[in-house]
Amino acid sequence: MKQIDERVLTIKKDINSKAFSITYFALWALIAYRMFILNQDPKEYNDLFILTIGISVFVILNTVLSGVYGQEKVINKKKRVVAEIGFLAVFMFFFYFITGVDSIAKLSLVAGMMIVIRFAPFLLGMLSSALIEKKLND
Amino acid sequence: MKNLKIKFARMEKDLTQGELAEIVDVTRQTIGLIEAGKYTPSLPLCIKICKALDKTLDDLFWEG
């Protein structure tokens, strides 16, 4: 059986990857549109939400299990911590002004959630590295 | 950067781009792009091309 030309395969994969990215972000945009502009009841777009979350979980899970999560860049930990603190400060600033929420408890909860969300990639990166090290040593 | 070494090695063997492409299982355009320096082949493809032209990797791909 004749092999497919590697260049053709690479180009096709690249096109499919771009199409996936466009579709993925369009799904998030649709959810945001229904939530904030149309003010629809979440039950009306549950299907879209489940699909989008499902795809996100699929991508993250496969990236972690294949050992490549967080491997694209060399992380300077000090710079990363400073950047994360800066991001959190900017985020909370805009959150406070846009939502008008002034309850300390609610703001703390949002800040806590953001810390978890931003810290989760570190944990996933460590898990991914551990999985690939295990594969190398087997 | 153009890869003239591949072109000359191919001509030594009296092969067209299409014939070389057929031997190494790629399209003629891919061989053309490799020779024009506009596509970087994978290592397995480099090895296939070397075997087809009876040359080593250094002969065809080393930029020395």
N, CA and C atoms of all chains as a GROMACS GRO file, in nm:
protein
  606
    1MET      N    1   0.085  -0.120   0.000
    1MET     CA    2   0.000   0.000   0.000
    1MET      C    3   0.089   0.125   0.000
    2LYS      N    4   0.059   0.219  -0.087
    2LYS     CA    5   0.142   0.340  -0.100
    2LYS      C    6   0.120   0.430   0.021
    3GLN      N    7   0.232   0.483   0.073
    3GLN     CA    8   0.224   0.573   0.188
    3GLN      C    9   0.177   0.710   0.144
    4ILE      N   10   0.113   0.779   0.239
    4ILE     CA   11   0.071   0.916   0.208
    4ILE      C   12   0.193   1.007   0.222
    5ASP      N   13   0.209   1.099   0.131
    5ASP     CA   14   0.319   1.197   0.134
    5ASP      C   15   0.318   1.270   0.268
    6GLU      N   16   0.433   1.272   0.338
    6GLU     CA   17   0.440   1.332   0.471
    6GLU      C   18   0.409   1.481   0.470
    7ARG      N   19   0.446   1.549   0.362
    7ARG     CA   20   0.419   1.693   0.354
    7ARG      C   21   0.268   1.717   0.345
    8VAL      N   22   0.201   1.635   0.264
    8VAL     CA   23   0.056   1.646   0.249
    8VAL      C   24  -0.012   1.618   0.383
    9LEU      N   25   0.038   1.517   0.452
    9LEU     CA   26  -0.016   1.481   0.584
    9LEU      C   27   0.001   1.594   0.683
   10THR      N   28   0.120   1.655   0.683
   10THR     CA   29   0.150   1.767   0.774
   10THR      C   30   0.057   1.885   0.746
   11ILE      N   31   0.039   1.916   0.619
   11ILE     CA   32  -0.047   2.029   0.582
   11ILE      C   33  -0.192   2.001   0.620
   12LYS      N   34  -0.238   1.879   0.595
   12LYS     CA   35  -0.376   1.843   0.629
   12LYS      C   36  -0.397   1.851   0.780
   13LYS      N   37  -0.298   1.801   0.856
   13LYS     CA   38  -0.309   1.805   1.002
   13LYS      C   39  -0.314   1.949   1.051
   14ASP      N   40  -0.234   2.034   0.988
   14ASP     CA   41  -0.229   2.175   1.024
   14ASP      C   42  -0.365   2.242   0.998
   15ILE      N   43  -0.424   2.212   0.884
   15ILE     CA   44  -0.556   2.268   0.849
   15ILE      C   45  -0.662   2.220   0.948
   16ASN      N   46  -0.660   2.089   0.977
   16ASN     CA   47  -0.757   2.033   1.072
   16ASN      C   48  -0.740   2.094   1.210
   17SER      N   49  -0.616   2.116   1.249
   17SER     CA   50  -0.587   2.176   1.379
   17SER      C   51  -0.645   2.317   1.387
   18LYS      N   52  -0.627   2.394   1.281
   18LYS     CA   53  -0.680   2.531   1.278
   18LYS      C   54  -0.833   2.529   1.280
   19ALA      N   55  -0.892   2.436   1.206
   19ALA     CA   56  -1.038   2.424   1.203
   19ALA      C   57  -1.090   2.390   1.342
   20PHE      N   58  -1.022   2.299   1.409
   20PHE     CA   59  -1.062   2.262   1.545
   20PHE      C   60  -1.054   2.383   1.637
   21SER      N   61  -0.944   2.459   1.630
   21SER     CA   62  -0.927   2.576   1.716
   21SER      C   63  -1.039   2.677   1.693
   22ILE      N   64  -1.071   2.703   1.568
   22ILE     CA   65  -1.178   2.798   1.534
   22ILE      C   66  -1.310   2.750   1.593
   23THR      N   67  -1.341   2.622   1.572
   23THR     CA   68  -1.467   2.565   1.623
   23THR      C   69  -1.472   2.571   1.775
   24TYR      N   70  -1.360   2.538   1.838
   24TYR     CA   71  -1.354   2.534   1.985
   24TYR      C   72  -1.381   2.673   2.044
   25PHE      N   73  -1.313   2.774   1.991
   25PHE     CA   74  -1.334   2.909   2.045
   25PHE      C   75  -1.470   2.966   2.007
   26ALA      N   76  -1.520   2.923   1.892
   26ALA     CA   77  -1.655   2.964   1.852
   26ALA      C   78  -1.760   2.908   1.949
   27LEU      N   79  -1.736   2.785   1.996
   27LEU     CA   80  -1.828   2.724   2.094
   27LEU      C   81  -1.832   2.806   2.222
   28TRP      N   82  -1.714   2.845   2.271
   28TRP     CA   83  -1.708   2.929   2.391
   28TRP      C   84  -1.777   3.063   2.366
   29ALA      N   85  -1.756   3.120   2.247
   29ALA     CA   86  -1.817   3.248   2.212
   29ALA      C   87  -1.970   3.234   2.210
   30LEU      N   88  -2.018   3.121   2.158
   30LEU     CA   89  -2.163   3.096   2.154
   30LEU      C   90  -2.221   3.089   2.295
   31ILE      N   91  -2.149   3.020   2.384
   31ILE     CA   92  -2.196   3.007   2.522
   31ILE      C   93  -2.200   3.145   2.587
   32ALA      N   94  -2.094   3.222   2.567
   32ALA     CA   95  -2.087   3.357   2.625
   32ALA      C   96  -2.199   3.443   2.569
   33TYR      N   97  -2.226   3.430   2.440
   33TYR     CA   98  -2.332   3.507   2.373
   33TYR      C   99  -2.469   3.474   2.434
   34ARG      N  100  -2.494   3.344   2.452
   34ARG     CA  101  -2.623   3.303   2.508
   34ARG      C  102  -2.636   3.346   2.654
   35MET      N  103  -2.523   3.343   2.725
   35MET     CA  104  -2.524   3.372   2.868
   35MET      C  105  -2.539   3.522   2.894
   36PHE      N  106  -2.459   3.604   2.825
   36PHE     CA  107  -2.450   3.746   2.860
   36PHE      C  108  -2.533   3.837   2.770
   37ILE      N  109  -2.553   3.797   2.644
   37ILE     CA  110  -2.626   3.887   2.554
   37ILE      C  111  -2.771   3.846   2.542
   38LEU      N  112  -2.795   3.717   2.521
   38LEU     CA  113  -2.934   3.673   2.511
   38LEU      C  114  -2.996   3.648   2.648
   39ASN      N  115  -2.909   3.640   2.752
   39ASN     CA  116  -2.955   3.612   2.889
   39ASN      C  117  -3.045   3.489   2.896
   40GLN      N  118  -3.005   3.386   2.827
   40GLN     CA  119  -3.086   3.263   2.825
   40GLN      C  120  -3.067   3.184   2.954
   41ASP      N  121  -3.166   3.103   2.983
   41ASP     CA  122  -3.158   3.012   3.096
   41ASP      C  123  -3.052   2.906   3.062
   42PRO      N  124  -2.962   2.874   3.156
   42PRO     CA  125  -2.858   2.774   3.127
   42PRO      C  126  -2.912   2.643   3.071
   43LYS      N  127  -3.033   2.607   3.108
   43LYS     CA  128  -3.091   2.481   3.058
   43LYS      C  129  -3.103   2.484   2.905
   44GLU      N  130  -3.112   2.605   2.849
   44GLU     CA  131  -3.132   2.616   2.704
   44GLU      C  132  -3.003   2.590   2.626
   45TYR      N  133  -2.888   2.603   2.692
   45TYR     CA  134  -2.765   2.577   2.619
   45TYR      C  135  -2.675   2.477   2.691
   46ASN      N  136  -2.739   2.392   2.771
   46ASN     CA  137  -2.667   2.285   2.842
   46ASN      C  138  -2.589   2.195   2.747
   47ASP      N  139  -2.652   2.164   2.633
   47ASP     CA  140  -2.590   2.073   2.536
   47ASP      C  141  -2.457   2.131   2.484
   48LEU      N  142  -2.460   2.261   2.450
   48LEU     CA  143  -2.338   2.327   2.402
   48LEU      C  144  -2.230   2.327   2.509
   49PHE      N  145  -2.274   2.355   2.632
   49PHE     CA  146  -2.181   2.363   2.745
   49PHE      C  147  -2.115   2.227   2.771
   50ILE      N  148  -2.197   2.121   2.770
   50ILE     CA  149  -2.144   1.986   2.794
   50ILE      C  150  -2.045   1.948   2.684
   51LEU      N  151  -2.079   1.980   2.561
   51LEU     CA  152  -1.990   1.950   2.447
   51LEU      C  153  -1.856   2.022   2.464
   52THR      N  154  -1.863   2.151   2.498
   52THR     CA  155  -1.741   2.232   2.510
   52THR      C  156  -1.654   2.183   2.625
   53ILE      N  157  -1.717   2.158   2.739
   53ILE     CA  158  -1.642   2.108   2.855
   53ILE      C  159  -1.584   1.970   2.824
   54GLY      N  160  -1.663   1.888   2.757
   54GLY     CA  161  -1.618   1.753   2.720
   54GLY      C  162  -1.495   1.758   2.632
   55ILE      N  163  -1.496   1.847   2.532
   55ILE     CA  164  -1.381   1.861   2.442
   55ILE      C  165  -1.260   1.911   2.520
   56SER      N  166  -1.283   2.006   2.611
   56SER     CA  167  -1.172   2.061   2.692
   56SER      C  168  -1.108   1.950   2.775
   57VAL      N  169  -1.193   1.871   2.840
   57VAL     CA  170  -1.143   1.761   2.924
   57VAL      C  171  -1.066   1.660   2.838
   58PHE      N  172  -1.119   1.629   2.720
   58PHE     CA  173  -1.053   1.535   2.628
   58PHE      C  174  -0.913   1.585   2.590
   59VAL      N  175  -0.905   1.713   2.554
   59VAL     CA  176  -0.776   1.771   2.512
   59VAL      C  177  -0.675   1.769   2.627
   60ILE      N  178  -0.720   1.816   2.745
   60ILE     CA  179  -0.629   1.823   2.859
   60ILE      C  180  -0.584   1.684   2.902
   61LEU      N  181  -0.679   1.593   2.910
   61LEU     CA  182  -0.648   1.456   2.953
   61LEU      C  183  -0.545   1.390   2.860
   62ASN      N  184  -0.569   1.401   2.731
   62ASN     CA  185  -0.478   1.340   2.634
   62ASN      C  186  -0.342   1.407   2.636
   63THR      N  187  -0.339   1.539   2.656
   63THR     CA  188  -0.211   1.610   2.661
   63THR      C  189  -0.131   1.568   2.784
   64VAL      N  190  -0.200   1.554   2.898
   64VAL     CA  191  -0.132   1.513   3.021
   64VAL      C  192  -0.083   1.369   3.008
   65LEU      N  193  -0.169   1.280   2.962
   65LEU     CA  194  -0.134   1.137   2.954
   65LEU      C  195  -0.024   1.110   2.852
   66SER      N  196  -0.013   1.194   2.751
   66SER     CA  197   0.092   1.173   2.651
   66SER      C  198   0.225   1.232   2.696
   67GLY      N  199   0.225   1.300   2.813
   67GLY     CA  200   0.350   1.349   2.870
   67GLY      C  201   0.399   1.481   2.814
   68VAL      N  202   0.314   1.554   2.741
   68VAL     CA  203   0.363   1.678   2.680
   68VAL      C  204   0.300   1.804   2.741
   69TYR      N  205   0.216   1.787   2.842
   69TYR     CA  206   0.152   1.904   2.901
   69TYR      C  207   0.256   1.994   2.966
   70GLY      N  208   0.255   2.120   2.931
   70GLY     CA  209   0.345   2.218   2.992
   70GLY      C  210   0.489   2.206   2.948
   71GLN      N  211   0.516   2.123   2.846
   71GLN     CA  212   0.654   2.100   2.803
   71GLN      C  213   0.701   2.198   2.696
   72GLU      N  214   0.606   2.282   2.648
   72GLU     CA  215   0.644   2.367   2.533
   72GLU      C  216   0.746   2.473   2.572
   73LYS      N  217   0.736   2.516   2.698
   73LYS     CA  218   0.827   2.624   2.733
   73LYS      C  219   0.903   2.595   2.862
   74VAL      N  220   1.021   2.650   2.871
   74VAL     CA  221   1.099   2.637   2.993
   74VAL      C  222   1.043   2.739   3.092
   75ILE      N  223   1.003   2.691   3.208
   75ILE     CA  224   0.937   2.781   3.302
   75ILE      C  225   1.039   2.838   3.400
   76ASN      N  226   1.050   2.970   3.402
   76ASN     CA  227   1.129   3.037   3.504
   76ASN      C  228   1.032   3.059   3.619
   77LYS      N  229   1.049   2.980   3.726
   77LYS     CA  230   0.949   2.978   3.832
   77LYS      C  231   0.929   3.113   3.899
   78LYS      N  232   1.037   3.184   3.923
   78LYS     CA  233   1.024   3.314   3.991
   78LYS      C  234   0.941   3.410   3.906
   79LYS      N  235   0.977   3.416   3.778
   79LYS     CA  236   0.905   3.506   3.686
   79LYS      C  237   0.760   3.466   3.677
   80ARG      N  238   0.737   3.334   3.679
   80ARG     CA  239   0.600   3.282   3.665
   80ARG      C  240   0.517   3.324   3.785
   81VAL      N  241   0.576   3.312   3.906
   81VAL     CA  242   0.502   3.348   4.028
   81VAL      C  243   0.466   3.497   4.024
   82VAL      N  244   0.564   3.580   3.985
   82VAL     CA  245   0.540   3.725   3.978
   82VAL      C  246   0.430   3.754   3.876
   83ALA      N  247   0.438   3.686   3.761
   83ALA     CA  248   0.338   3.705   3.655
   83ALA      C  249   0.200   3.664   3.703
   84GLU      N  250   0.192   3.553   3.778
   84GLU     CA  251   0.063   3.505   3.828
   84GLU      C  252   0.003   3.602   3.928
   85ILE      N  253   0.089   3.657   4.016
   85ILE     CA  254   0.040   3.754   4.114
   85ILE      C  255  -0.012   3.878   4.040
   86GLY      N  256   0.063   3.921   3.942
   86GLY     CA  257   0.023   4.036   3.861
   86GLY      C  258  -0.110   4.011   3.792
   87PHE      N  259  -0.122   3.893   3.732
   87PHE     CA  260  -0.246   3.855   3.663
   87PHE      C  261  -0.364   3.857   3.761
   88LEU      N  262  -0.344   3.798   3.879
   88LEU     CA  263  -0.451   3.792   3.979
   88LEU      C  264  -0.494   3.932   4.020
   89ALA      N  265  -0.394   4.020   4.041
   89ALA     CA  266  -0.425   4.158   4.082
   89ALA      C  267  -0.507   4.229   3.974
   90VAL      N  268  -0.463   4.216   3.849
   90VAL     CA  269  -0.534   4.282   3.738
   90VAL      C  270  -0.675   4.224   3.724
   91PHE      N  271  -0.682   4.093   3.733
   91PHE     CA  272  -0.813   4.026   3.720
   91PHE      C  273  -0.909   4.073   3.828
   92MET      N  274  -0.863   4.074   3.955
   92MET     CA  275  -0.950   4.113   4.064
   92MET      C  276  -0.992   4.260   4.051
   93PHE      N  277  -0.899   4.343   4.003
   93PHE     CA  278  -0.929   4.484   3.982
   93PHE      C  279  -1.045   4.499   3.883
   94PHE      N  280  -1.032   4.433   3.769
   94PHE     CA  281  -1.138   4.443   3.668
   94PHE      C  282  -1.267   4.375   3.714
   95PHE      N  283  -1.251   4.264   3.785
   95PHE     CA  284  -1.370   4.193   3.835
   95PHE      C  285  -1.450   4.284   3.927
   96TYR      N  286  -1.379   4.351   4.017
   96TYR     CA  287  -1.445   4.441   4.114
   96TYR      C  288  -1.518   4.554   4.042
   97PHE      N  289  -1.454   4.613   3.942
   97PHE     CA  290  -1.514   4.727   3.875
   97PHE      C  291  -1.626   4.687   3.779
   98ILE      N  292  -1.613   4.572   3.718
   98ILE     CA  293  -1.716   4.532   3.620
   98ILE      C  294  -1.840   4.475   3.691
   99THR      N  295  -1.819   4.389   3.792
   99THR     CA  296  -1.933   4.324   3.856
   99THR      C  297  -1.989   4.406   3.972
  100GLY      N  298  -1.907   4.494   4.030
  100GLY     CA  299  -1.954   4.574   4.143
  100GLY      C  300  -1.967   4.494   4.273
  101VAL      N  301  -1.919   4.370   4.272
  101VAL     CA  302  -1.926   4.286   4.394
  101VAL      C  303  -1.830   4.344   4.498
  102ASP      N  304  -1.882   4.376   4.615
  102ASP     CA  305  -1.793   4.434   4.716
  102ASP      C  306  -1.784   4.351   4.844
  103SER      N  307  -1.849   4.235   4.842
  103SER     CA  308  -1.841   4.147   4.960
  103SER      C  309  -1.703   4.082   4.962
  104ILE      N  310  -1.633   4.098   5.078
  104ILE     CA  311  -1.498   4.042   5.092
  104ILE      C  312  -1.501   3.891   5.072
  105ALA      N  313  -1.605   3.828   5.127
  105ALA     CA  314  -1.615   3.682   5.117
  105ALA      C  315  -1.623   3.638   4.971
  106LYS      N  316  -1.707   3.706   4.894
  106LYS     CA  317  -1.724   3.670   4.752
  106LYS      C  318  -1.596   3.697   4.673
  107LEU      N  319  -1.534   3.811   4.702
  107LEU     CA  320  -1.410   3.845   4.632
  107LEU      C  321  -1.301   3.744   4.665
  108SER      N  322  -1.297   3.703   4.793
  108SER     CA  323  -1.198   3.603   4.835
  108SER      C  324  -1.222   3.470   4.765
  109LEU      N  325  -1.351   3.437   4.751
  109LEU     CA  326  -1.386   3.312   4.682
  109LEU      C  327  -1.340   3.315   4.537
  110VAL      N  328  -1.367   3.426   4.471
  110VAL     CA  329  -1.326   3.440   4.331
  110VAL      C  330  -1.174   3.435   4.319
  111ALA      N  331  -1.105   3.505   4.410
  111ALA     CA  332  -0.958   3.505   4.408
  111ALA      C  333  -0.905   3.363   4.430
  112GLY      N  334  -0.967   3.292   4.527
  112GLY     CA  335  -0.927   3.154   4.556
  112GLY      C  336  -0.944   3.064   4.435
  113MET      N  337  -1.059   3.082   4.365
  113MET     CA  338  -1.085   3.000   4.245
  113MET      C  339  -0.981   3.028   4.138
  114MET      N  340  -0.947   3.155   4.123
  114MET     CA  341  -0.847   3.192   4.020
  114MET      C  342  -0.711   3.131   4.053
  115ILE      N  343  -0.675   3.130   4.184
  115ILE     CA  344  -0.547   3.071   4.225
  115ILE      C  345  -0.546   2.922   4.190
  116VAL      N  346  -0.657   2.854   4.220
  116VAL     CA  347  -0.667   2.709   4.189
  116VAL      C  348  -0.656   2.688   4.039
  117ILE      N  349  -0.729   2.768   3.963
  117ILE     CA  350  -0.729   2.753   3.816
  117ILE      C  351  -0.589   2.776   3.760
  118ARG      N  352  -0.519   2.877   3.814
  118ARG     CA  353  -0.386   2.909   3.761
  118ARG      C  354  -0.281   2.810   3.813
  119PHE      N  355  -0.304   2.750   3.931
  119PHE     CA  356  -0.208   2.657   3.988
  119PHE      C  357  -0.223   2.517   3.929
  120ALA      N  358  -0.346   2.488   3.883
  120ALA     CA  359  -0.373   2.355   3.827
  120ALA      C  360  -0.278   2.316   3.713
  121PRO      N  361  -0.244   2.411   3.621
  121PRO     CA  362  -0.149   2.372   3.515
  121PRO      C  363  -0.015   2.324   3.567
  122PHE      N  364   0.034   2.382   3.679
  122PHE     CA  365   0.160   2.335   3.737
  122PHE      C  366   0.149   2.188   3.776
  123LEU      N  367   0.037   2.157   3.845
  123LEU     CA  368   0.015   2.019   3.892
  123LEU      C  369   0.004   1.923   3.773
  124LEU      N  370  -0.072   1.966   3.672
  124LEU     CA  371  -0.089   1.883   3.553
  124LEU      C  372   0.044   1.864   3.480
  125GLY      N  373   0.125   1.970   3.476
  125GLY     CA  374   0.256   1.962   3.413
  125GLY      C  375   0.346   1.864   3.486
  126MET      N  376   0.340   1.866   3.620
  126MET     CA  377   0.420   1.774   3.701
  126MET      C  378   0.375   1.630   3.677
  127LEU      N  379   0.243   1.611   3.671
  127LEU     CA  380   0.188   1.476   3.646
  127LEU      C  381   0.231   1.427   3.508
  128SER      N  382   0.221   1.516   3.410
  128SER     CA  383   0.259   1.481   3.273
  128SER      C  384   0.407   1.441   3.264
  129SER      N  385   0.494   1.518   3.330
  129SER     CA  386   0.638   1.487   3.331
  129SER      C  387   0.663   1.352   3.397
  130ALA      N  388   0.592   1.329   3.509
  130ALA     CA  389   0.609   1.202   3.582
  130ALA      C  390   0.568   1.085   3.494
  131LEU      N  391   0.461   1.099   3.418
  131LEU     CA  392   0.413   0.991   3.330
  131LEU      C  393   0.515   0.961   3.221
  132ILE      N  394   0.575   1.065   3.162
  132ILE     CA  395   0.671   1.042   3.054
  132ILE      C  396   0.802   0.985   3.109
  133GLU      N  397   0.840   1.024   3.233
  133GLU     CA  398   0.960   0.969   3.297
  133GLU      C  399   0.940   0.819   3.323
  134LYS      N  400   0.818   0.785   3.365
  134LYS     CA  401   0.785   0.644   3.391
  134LYS      C  402   0.798   0.564   3.261
  135LYS      N  403   0.748   0.624   3.152
  135LYS     CA  404   0.755   0.558   3.022
  135LYS      C  405   0.900   0.538   2.978
  136LEU      N  406   0.986   0.637   3.005
  136LEU     CA  407   1.126   0.627   2.968
  136LEU      C  408   1.198   0.519   3.047
  137ASN      N  409   1.158   0.505   3.174
  137ASN     CA  410   1.228   0.411   3.262
  137ASN      C  411   1.179   0.266   3.250
  138ASP      N  412   1.061   0.248   3.186
  138ASP     CA  413   1.006   0.113   3.172
  138ASP      C  414   1.086   0.028   3.072
  139MET      N  415   1.723   2.762   0.204
  139MET     CA  416   1.835   2.753   0.114
  139MET      C  417   1.820   2.632   0.021
  140LYS      N  418   1.846   2.653  -0.107
  140LYS     CA  419   1.829   2.545  -0.207
  140LYS      C  420   1.919   2.427  -0.176
  141ASN      N  421   1.866   2.309  -0.202
  141ASN     CA  422   1.948   2.190  -0.185
  141ASN      C  423   1.988   2.138  -0.322
  142LEU      N  424   2.101   2.189  -0.372
  142LEU     CA  425   2.147   2.150  -0.506
  142LEU      C  426   2.212   2.012  -0.504
  143LYS      N  427   2.257   1.970  -0.384
  143LYS     CA  428   2.322   1.839  -0.374
  143LYS      C  429   2.225   1.729  -0.415
  144ILE      N  430   2.102   1.742  -0.367
  144ILE     CA  431   2.001   1.641  -0.401
  144ILE      C  432   1.975   1.644  -0.552
  145LYS      N  433   1.965   1.765  -0.604
  145LYS     CA  434   1.937   1.780  -0.748
  145LYS      C  435   2.047   1.714  -0.832
  146PHE      N  436   2.172   1.742  -0.795
  146PHE     CA  437   2.284   1.686  -0.872
  146PHE      C  438   2.291   1.534  -0.856
  147ALA      N  439   2.267   1.486  -0.733
  147ALA     CA  440   2.269   1.342  -0.708
  147ALA      C  441   2.158   1.274  -0.787
  148ARG      N  442   2.045   1.339  -0.796
  148ARG     CA  443   1.931   1.285  -0.873
  148ARG      C  444   1.966   1.281  -1.022
  149MET      N  445   2.032   1.387  -1.068
  149MET     CA  446   2.069   1.392  -1.211
  149MET      C  447   2.176   1.289  -1.244
  150GLU      N  448   2.265   1.264  -1.148
  150GLU     CA  449   2.368   1.160  -1.167
  150GLU      C  450   2.304   1.025  -1.193
  151LYS      N  451   2.193   1.002  -1.121
  151LYS     CA  452   2.121   0.875  -1.134
  151LYS      C  453   2.022   0.878  -1.251
  152ASP      N  454   2.019   0.990  -1.320
  152ASP     CA  455   1.931   1.006  -1.436
  152ASP      C  456   1.783   0.987  -1.396
  153LEU      N  457   1.748   1.048  -1.285
  153LEU     CA  458   1.609   1.038  -1.237
  153LEU      C  459   1.542   1.174  -1.246
  154THR      N  460   1.414   1.174  -1.282
  154THR     CA  461   1.337   1.298  -1.276
  154THR      C  462   1.287   1.313  -1.132
  155GLN      N  463   1.233   1.431  -1.103
  155GLN     CA  464   1.177   1.452  -0.968
  155GLN      C  465   1.063   1.354  -0.943
  156GLY      N  466   0.984   1.332  -1.048
  156GLY     CA  467   0.870   1.240  -1.035
  156GLY      C  468   0.915   1.098  -1.006
  157GLU      N  469   1.023   1.056  -1.072
  157GLU     CA  470   1.072   0.919  -1.052
  157GLU      C  471   1.128   0.901  -0.912
  158LEU      N  472   1.203   1.002  -0.866
  158LEU     CA  473   1.256   0.996  -0.730
  158LEU      C  474   1.142   0.996  -0.629
  159ALA      N  475   1.041   1.078  -0.656
  159ALA     CA  476   0.924   1.085  -0.568
  159ALA      C  477   0.856   0.949  -0.557
  160GLU      N  478   0.846   0.883  -0.670
  160GLU     CA  479   0.781   0.750  -0.675
  160GLU      C  480   0.859   0.650  -0.588
  161ILE      N  481   0.991   0.658  -0.596
  161ILE     CA  482   1.076   0.563  -0.521
  161ILE      C  483   1.062   0.585  -0.370
  162VAL      N  484   1.057   0.711  -0.329
  162VAL     CA  485   1.055   0.741  -0.185
  162VAL      C  486   0.915   0.766  -0.130
  163ASP      N  487   0.812   0.740  -0.212
  163ASP     CA  488   0.672   0.750  -0.167
  163ASP      C  489   0.629   0.889  -0.125
  164VAL      N  490   0.667   0.986  -0.203
  164VAL     CA  491   0.613   1.121  -0.183
  164VAL      C  492   0.568   1.175  -0.319
  165THR      N  493   0.513   1.295  -0.317
  165THR     CA  494   0.470   1.356  -0.444
  165THR      C  495   0.588   1.427  -0.510
  166ARG      N  496   0.575   1.451  -0.639
  166ARG     CA  497   0.680   1.521  -0.713
  166ARG      C  498   0.701   1.660  -0.654
  167GLN      N  499   0.589   1.722  -0.612
  167GLN     CA  500   0.597   1.858  -0.554
  167GLN      C  501   0.685   1.860  -0.430
  168THR      N  502   0.676   1.754  -0.350
  168THR     CA  503   0.757   1.748  -0.227
  168THR      C  504   0.905   1.745  -0.261
  169ILE      N  505   0.942   1.663  -0.360
  169ILE     CA  506   1.082   1.659  -0.402
  169ILE      C  507   1.125   1.797  -0.453
  170GLY      N  508   1.039   1.858  -0.531
  170GLY     CA  509   1.067   1.991  -0.584
  170GLY      C  510   1.088   2.093  -0.473
  171LEU      N  511   1.003   2.085  -0.372
  171LEU     CA  512   1.013   2.180  -0.261
  171LEU      C  513   1.139   2.155  -0.178
  172ILE      N  514   1.175   2.027  -0.163
  172ILE     CA  515   1.299   1.994  -0.089
  172ILE      C  516   1.419   2.051  -0.163
  173GLU      N  517   1.422   2.032  -0.294
  173GLU     CA  518   1.534   2.084  -0.374
  173GLU      C  519   1.537   2.236  -0.374
  174ALA      N  520   1.419   2.297  -0.367
  174ALA     CA  521   1.412   2.444  -0.364
  174ALA      C  522   1.440   2.500  -0.226
  175GLY      N  523   1.453   2.410  -0.129
  175GLY     CA  524   1.482   2.455   0.007
  175GLY      C  525   1.360   2.512   0.078
  176LYS      N  526   1.241   2.477   0.030
  176LYS     CA  527   1.119   2.532   0.089
  176LYS      C  528   1.044   2.432   0.175
  177TYR      N  529   1.097   2.312   0.184
  177TYR     CA  530   1.037   2.213   0.274
  177TYR      C  531   1.148   2.134   0.339
  178THR      N  532   1.137   2.114   0.473
  178THR     CA  533   1.237   2.036   0.545
  178THR      C  534   1.184   1.895   0.565
  179PRO      N  535   1.245   1.798   0.499
  179PRO     CA  536   1.195   1.660   0.512
  179PRO      C  537   1.225   1.603   0.649
  180SER      N  538   1.145   1.506   0.690
  180SER     CA  539   1.170   1.435   0.815
  180SER      C  540   1.294   1.347   0.797
  181LEU      N  541   1.348   1.300   0.910
  181LEU     CA  542   1.468   1.216   0.903
  181LEU      C  543   1.442   1.086   0.825
  182PRO      N  544   1.330   1.016   0.851
  182PRO     CA  545   1.304   0.896   0.771
  182PRO      C  546   1.299   0.923   0.620
  183LEU      N  547   1.243   1.036   0.582
  183LEU     CA  548   1.238   1.070   0.438
  183LEU      C  549   1.379   1.102   0.386
  184CYS      N  550   1.458   1.170   0.468
  184CYS     CA  551   1.598   1.199   0.428
  184CYS      C  552   1.672   1.069   0.402
  185ILE      N  553   1.652   0.972   0.492
  185ILE     CA  554   1.721   0.844   0.479
  185ILE      C  555   1.675   0.771   0.352
  186LYS      N  556   1.545   0.778   0.325
  186LYS     CA  557   1.491   0.714   0.202
  186LYS      C  558   1.553   0.775   0.078
  187ILE      N  559   1.565   0.908   0.079
  187ILE     CA  560   1.622   0.978  -0.037
  187ILE      C  561   1.769   0.939  -0.055
  188CYS      N  562   1.841   0.931   0.058
  188CYS     CA  563   1.983   0.893   0.052
  188CYS      C  564   1.998   0.752  -0.007
  189LYS      N  565   1.913   0.660   0.039
  189LYS     CA  566   1.921   0.522  -0.010
  189LYS      C  567   1.888   0.517  -0.159
  190ALA      N  568   1.789   0.595  -0.201
  190ALA     CA  569   1.748   0.595  -0.342
  190ALA      C  570   1.859   0.651  -0.432
  191LEU      N  571   1.938   0.744  -0.376
  191LEU     CA  572   2.041   0.809  -0.458
  191LEU      C  573   2.182   0.756  -0.428
  192ASP      N  574   2.189   0.652  -0.344
  192ASP     CA  575   2.318   0.593  -0.305
  192ASP      C  576   2.414   0.695  -0.247
  193LYS      N  577   2.362   0.778  -0.160
  193LYS     CA  578   2.445   0.880  -0.095
  193LYS      C  579   2.424   0.870   0.056
  194THR      N  580   2.510   0.939   0.130
  194THR     CA  581   2.492   0.943   0.276
  194THR      C  582   2.419   1.071   0.314
  195LEU      N  583   2.377   1.076   0.440
  195LEU     CA  584   2.308   1.196   0.490
  195LEU      C  585   2.400   1.318   0.481
  196ASP      N  586   2.525   1.297   0.513
  196ASP     CA  587   2.622   1.407   0.504
  196ASP      C  588   2.635   1.458   0.360
  197ASP      N  589   2.635   1.364   0.265
  197ASP     CA  590   2.650   1.404   0.124
  197ASP      C  591   2.538   1.497   0.080
  198LEU      N  592   2.416   1.466   0.123
  198LEU     CA  593   2.300   1.538   0.069
  198LEU      C  594   2.246   1.649   0.159
  199PHE      N  595   2.261   1.631   0.291
  199PHE     CA  596   2.190   1.724   0.380
  199PHE      C  597   2.279   1.806   0.473
  200TRP      N  598   2.406   1.776   0.479
  200TRP     CA  599   2.492   1.852   0.569
  200TRP      C  600   2.521   1.990   0.510
  201GLU      N  601   2.499   2.094   0.587
  201GLU     CA  602   2.525   2.230   0.537
  201GLU      C  603   2.660   2.277   0.588
  202GLY      N  604   2.764   2.211   0.537
  202GLY     CA  605   2.898   2.243   0.584
  202GLY      C  606   2.976   2.331   0.487
   0.00000   0.00000   0.00000
